[in-house]
């Protein structure tokens, strides 16, 4: 779906490259995530790929064609949800969607159905200027789905949302994946990346440090141990055991036979801890 080779970009007047020699690909139907702190180059990369920033170095192939060879028909096939909502505040939610709907030549979804999808059906005729940030974010998200795009660019799609609405947005993204939509999302929220992404790229200071599946990263950098927590009431003890040969470990077998076990879990690393280990930076 997307092939990027040696992509670099410097903002006009800037002395330092915002991104340097990026190489990655995104497969059809994949959810691919850029994981990194603010200012890492996540949004810059997306803006180049959906045509907002020009003058880059390197090669970008999307839908089997060089990005620079695409005309206006490119925007019929992609959907974009920006990190910061951008709406016509003096129009209602429904009027906003109907306006953007009119810009596409391909078949579009019913705006009322999209508003209902994110719990905004009762606010369809409310001026967007009266919306909270979370409501604007949800409207921003469904606007990207209007024309049933083949490729979605989502920039921090759950920012500013309460847990219930964030969960709903993630479920919608997964549903679009099941329908064959390819998704390129950026986030600094490792939970979002872990739950949604088939693969993630760690990006810091404009450079990609590693690309792999979240599960593969956690297995590679986690400890091959299990931790058993046991005891009664407020008195809890814990003990770690090597995962290899666990079924023949007499101490482990004795413990689970004789003690009240509260939890048993692997000492799997989190994406955040792996990110810090590999980059020396925290997700901000």
N, C-alpha and C positions, 0 to 999 in steps of 0.2 A: 504493500500500500504506500509506504513512504521509505525512500532511501536517501540518506544524508551523508555526504562525503566531504570531509575537510572544511566544514562550515565555520566561518569566522565573520565577525561583524564589529565595527566600531561606530559609535554614534557620532554624527557630525559635530566637529569641534572637540571631540573626545581624544585624549592622548593614549588611553588604555583600551584594549579590545574588550568588549562586553562578553563575547564568547570566542573560544579559540579552538580550531581544528576539531570540531565535533563530528563524530562518526557513529551513526546508529541506523537501524532500520525498524520499521513497525509492520507487522504482518496483518493481513486482512482479518478482521474480527477480533483483533487483540486490544486489550486495554494496556496501554504503555504509559508509565508514569515518570515524570522528572521530579526527583525528590531532592530538595535542597533548601537552604535558608534564604531569606529575603536578599535580593541583589545578586543571586548566584548565576543568573542568566536564563532562568526558566521561561519567564514571560517573553524575553527578547527572542528566544528560539521560536516560541509559538508565533509571535507576531511576524517573524520572517516567513514561516511556513504558511500562514494564512494570508500573506500578501500585504500586511500593513507596513512593514519595513522593507526598503529596497537597498540596493548597493552592497549586498553581502558578497563574500568570497566563498568559493566552493561550489558544489553541485547538489541540487535537490531534485529528486524525481518523485512525483506524486501521481497516482493513478496511471503509472506507466509513461508519464511524459514530464519533461523538464519543466520546472515551475515557471520559468520565464516564458515558456511557450503557451501557457494557458491565457485565455482571455476572460471575459466576464462570465463565461459558462462555468468556470471553476467554482464560483460562489454559489452556483446552483447545487453543488455536490458536497459542500462543507457547511457545518454549523459551528458557531463560535459563541462561547459564554465567557465574557470578560470577568476578571476578578472584581472590578469596580462596576456596579450597575450603571448603565447609561440608557435612560429612557426619556421620552417626552413627558415631562412632569405635569403639564397642563392637559394631558389627555388621560383618559381612563385606561385601565389595564387592557380592556377589550379593544379599545381604539388603537392602542399601541400595537397589539398583535395583528389587528386587521390591516394596519398600515404596512407593517413589514411583510405581511402575507401577500400584499398586492405587488411586492417587488419581485416575486418569483414566478417563473413560467411553469414550473413543474407542480404536480399535485401537492397540496398542503393539508395539514391536519386542521380539524375544527378548533379554533381558538378556545371555545368554551370547554372542550374536552381537555385541552392542555391546562387550562386554569384549574379545572377540577382535579387533574392529576397531582397538582401540588397544593391543593387546599385553598385555592384563591377564587373558587367559583362564586362565593357570596360577595367578593370584592371586585367583580368584573367591571362594574360601572362606577367604581371609586377612582377619583383622580390619583395618579401615581405619586404626585407630590405629597399626598397624605399617607403614603405607605411607610412602614418601618423599613430598616435596612434589610432585615430578613425577608420581608415580603418582596422587596425590589430584587433581591438575589434570586428568589424563586421565579419571579417573572422573567428575569434575565436568563435563567436556565431554560425555561420552556420556550422562550423565543428562539433559542438555538435549535429546537426540535421542530419548528413550524413546517419546514419543507422536506422533512424526512431525509436528512442528509446521510450520505454514505460514510462520512468522516466527521467526527466531533472533536473540536478543540475546547477543552474545559480548563479554565484557569482558576484554581482554588475553588472548586464548585460548592464546598460546604462551609466556606467562611461566613461567619455571622449568623449561622443557623442554629437553632436549638437542637438537642439530640434527636427529637422525634422527626423534625423536618430534614435533618441531615441524613438520618436513616432512610427516609423516603427517597431522597435524591439519589443515594447510593443504590437503592433497589431499582430505580428507574434506569440508572446507568447500566446495571447488570442486565436488565431486561433488554435494553438496546443492543448490548453485546450479543445476547442470545438470538436477536433478530439479524445479526450479521454486521452491525455497525462497528466500525473501528473507532477507538477512542484514544486520544492523546491528552492526558491531563497533567497538570502541574500542581504540586502541593508541598507544603512544609509539614503537613500532618502525617506522621508515619502510620497512624491507624488507618487513615483513608487509603494510603498506598498499599498497606498490607491486606486490607479487605478486598480491594478492587482490582489491583494490577496483576496481570500475567507476568510482566517484567517491569523492573524499575531501573532507572539510571540515576546514580548519585552525581549531582553536579555542584561544584563549588568554585567560586571565582572564575566562572566561564569555562571550566574544564570538566569533562566527564571522568570520574574516578573508577567507576565499575558499572557494568550492566548485567543483571541476572534476575531470575525469579526470586521473589521474597522468600519462598520456602527454601530454595537452594542456598541463599545467603545465610539464612538462620541455621541451616544444617552445617554449613561450612564453618561458620564462626562461633557456633554454640559449643558448649561442653557436652561430651558424650557421657552424661551422668543423669541419674534421676535423684530427686530429693523426696524423701518420705517425711511427712510431718505427723506426729502421733502424740497421744497423751489424753488427759482428761481435764475437762473444765478449763481453767485459765492456765494450767501448767502444760505447756506444749514443748516438745523436743523435736529436733529434726536430724536427719542423717542422710548423707550423700553416698550413692553407690555408682560404680562404673557400669555403664549401660552394656558393654560387652560382657558376656557370660553371666548376665543378671539371673537367668533361670537356674544357675548352679551355685549362686552365692548363698552360702548357708546362713550368714548373718542376716541378709535381706529376707530370706525365707522364714527364719525364726521370728524376725520382727513383725512381719505381716501376720504370722500365726498367733503371736502372743500379745500384741499391742492393739489398742484402738486406733486405727489409721484414720486420719482426717483428710489428708491429700497425698497424692503421688503424682509428680509431674517432672517432665524433662527440664533440664536447665538450658532451655532454648534462648538464644539471644533475641532481643528485639531489633527491629530495623533501625530504631534510633541509636541503640548502643553500637550496632555495626557501623552506622554512618559516622559516629564520633570516632570509632576506632580507625576507620579507613581514611577519614579526611582531617581529623583533628579539629573539626568544627561541630558546633551544636546546631540543631534545627531550631530556628528562631521564629 
